[in-house]
Amino acid sequence: MTGGDNVLDVRDSNPPLTLIAMQFFIAMFVFDTWQYFVHRYMHLNKFLYRNFHSWHHRLAAPYAFGAQYNHPIDGILTETVAGALAFFISGMSAKTSIFFFSFATIKGIDDHCGLMLPWNPFHLLFGNNTAYHEIHHQLSGSKCNFAQPFFVTWDKILGTYVPYKLEKRDGGGYEARIAKLACN
């Protein structure tokens, strides 16, 4: 606050936790919205997919740091622009943004790790998780499950949501399988 103003500066170095939570949620919504539509378009546009986004899908079986494996143009259009929009629209401070972008990066890496662990807080809190994203990386799922990294809302609203089931593997562990193919 400055002088006699009764207005809270949203770039204040010590904003209230309720403001930080609201900014986080707004940033998550903006980040998800931008990434869903750009990611989906990268799959539907043959030129963009072939020349840029296919780099990321060279990894048929996702692994943790494969989340960050993409063409620089894809990274700028999908990640950097989403991050900039999320930062500016939410009004978060630089300090809050450090936590938000660290959280988003860790979440993206977790989504590509290939391990669906029952105690993982990301898997408990978000429908967009390792198994959900693994369906997207399977050949039959490449036109589905575009949402990343937090919610599956846009997939459900726009009919690109495909549920999964976990099946036991003979050698141990589980494998994500499409439960019912709904989109093509």
C-alpha positions in Angstrom: 0.0 0.0 0.0 1.2 3.5 -0.7 0.3 6.6 1.2 -3.4 6.7 2.0 -4.5 4.2 -0.7 -6.7 1.4 0.3 -5.8 -0.7 -2.8 -3.7 -3.9 -2.5 -0.9 -4.0 -5.0 -1.1 -7.5 -6.5 2.7 -7.4 -7.0 3.1 -6.8 -3.3 6.0 -8.9 -1.9 3.8 -10.4 0.9 0.4 -10.9 -0.5 -2.2 -12.8 1.5 -2.5 -16.6 1.0 -6.0 -16.2 -0.3 -4.7 -14.0 -3.1 -1.8 -16.4 -3.9 -4.3 -19.3 -4.0 -6.6 -17.3 -6.4 -3.6 -16.4 -8.6 -2.4 -20.0 -8.7 -5.9 -21.2 -9.7 -6.2 -18.5 -12.4 -2.7 -19.3 -13.7 -3.6 -23.0 -13.8 -6.8 -22.3 -15.7 -5.0 -20.0 -18.2 -2.0 -22.4 -18.6 -4.4 -25.3 -19.2 -6.6 -23.5 -21.6 -3.7 -22.2 -23.8 -1.9 -25.6 -23.7 -5.1 -27.6 -24.5 -5.9 -25.6 -27.7 -2.3 -25.2 -28.9 -1.6 -28.9 -28.2 -4.7 -30.0 -29.9 -4.0 -27.8 -32.9 -0.4 -29.2 -33.1 -2.0 -32.7 -33.5 -4.7 -31.7 -36.0 -2.5 -29.6 -38.3 -0.3 -32.0 -40.2 2.4 -29.4 -41.0 2.7 -28.4 -37.3 2.6 -32.0 -36.1 5.2 -33.3 -38.7 7.6 -30.5 -38.3 7.3 -29.5 -34.6 5.2 -31.6 -32.3 6.2 -35.0 -33.5 9.5 -34.5 -31.8 7.8 -34.9 -28.5 5.9 -38.0 -29.7 9.0 -39.8 -30.8 8.9 -41.0 -27.2 6.3 -43.7 -27.6 6.7 -44.6 -24.0 6.9 -41.4 -21.9 9.6 -41.1 -19.4 10.1 -38.3 -16.8 12.3 -35.8 -18.6 10.7 -36.6 -21.9 8.1 -34.0 -20.8 10.7 -31.4 -21.7 11.8 -33.0 -25.0 10.3 -31.0 -27.8 11.1 -28.8 -30.8 12.0 -25.2 -29.8 9.1 -23.8 -31.8 6.7 -26.2 -30.0 8.2 -25.3 -26.7 7.8 -21.5 -27.3 4.2 -21.8 -28.6 3.0 -24.3 -26.1 5.0 -23.7 -22.9 6.5 -20.2 -23.0 3.4 -18.4 -24.3 1.2 -20.3 -21.8 3.5 -19.3 -19.0 3.6 -15.7 -20.0 -0.2 -15.5 -20.3 -0.6 -17.3 -16.9 1.8 -14.9 -15.2 0.3 -11.7 -16.6 -3.3 -12.6 -16.4 -3.1 -14.0 -12.9 -1.2 -10.9 -11.7 1.1 -13.1 -9.5 4.4 -11.7 -8.1 7.8 -12.9 -9.3 8.2 -14.8 -6.1 4.8 -16.6 -6.5 5.6 -17.3 -10.1 8.8 -19.2 -9.0 6.6 -21.6 -7.0 3.9 -21.8 -9.8 6.3 -22.6 -12.6 8.3 -25.1 -10.5 5.0 -26.8 -9.6 3.9 -26.9 -13.3 7.3 -28.3 -14.4 7.3 -31.0 -11.7 3.7 -31.9 -12.6 4.6 -32.2 -16.3 7.6 -34.4 -15.5 5.4 -36.5 -13.2 2.8 -36.9 -16.0 5.5 -38.4 -18.2 7.2 -40.6 -15.6 5.3 -43.8 -16.5 4.7 -44.6 -12.9 1.2 -44.6 -11.5 1.8 -44.6 -7.7 -1.2 -44.8 -5.4 0.3 -42.4 -2.9 1.4 -39.7 -5.4 -0.4 -36.4 -4.5 -0.5 -35.4 -8.1 -2.5 -38.6 -9.0 -4.8 -38.0 -6.0 -5.5 -34.3 -6.8 -5.6 -34.2 -10.6 -7.4 -36.3 -13.2 -4.6 -35.4 -15.6 -2.0 -37.8 -14.4 0.6 -40.3 -15.6 -1.9 -42.9 -16.8 -4.2 -40.3 -18.5 -1.2 -38.8 -20.3 0.2 -42.2 -21.3 -3.0 -42.9 -23.2 -2.3 -39.7 -25.2 1.2 -41.1 -26.1 -0.2 -44.4 -27.4 -0.8 -44.5 -31.1 -4.5 -45.1 -30.7 -4.8 -42.1 -28.3 -2.9 -39.4 -30.2 -6.2 -37.7 -31.1 -7.4 -37.7 -27.5 -6.5 -36.5 -24.0 -4.8 -33.2 -25.1 -5.2 -31.6 -21.7 -2.0 -30.7 -19.9 -0.8 -30.2 -17.2 -3.5 -29.9 -14.6 -7.2 -30.5 -15.4 -9.1 -32.6 -18.0 -11.9 -30.0 -18.3 -11.4 -29.0 -21.9 -11.1 -32.7 -23.0 -14.4 -33.4 -21.3 -16.2 -30.3 -22.7 -14.9 -30.8 -26.3 -15.3 -34.6 -26.5 -11.6 -35.5 -26.6 -11.6 -37.2 -23.2 -10.8 -40.9 -23.2 -10.9 -42.7 -19.9 -8.3 -45.3 -19.0 -8.1 -48.5 -17.0 -5.0 -49.9 -15.3 -4.2 -53.6 -16.2 -1.7 -55.8 -14.4 1.3 -56.8 -16.4 2.6 -60.3 -16.3 6.0 -59.3 -15.1 4.6 -56.9 -12.5 3.3 -53.4 -12.4 0.4 -51.9 -14.3 -0.2 -50.6 -17.8 -2.6 -47.9 -18.9 -5.1 -49.0 -21.5 -7.9 -47.1 -23.2 -11.2 -48.0 -21.4 -13.4 -46.8 -24.1 -12.3 -45.0 -27.3 -14.6 -42.0 -27.6 -12.8 -39.7 -30.1 -11.0 -40.2 -33.4 
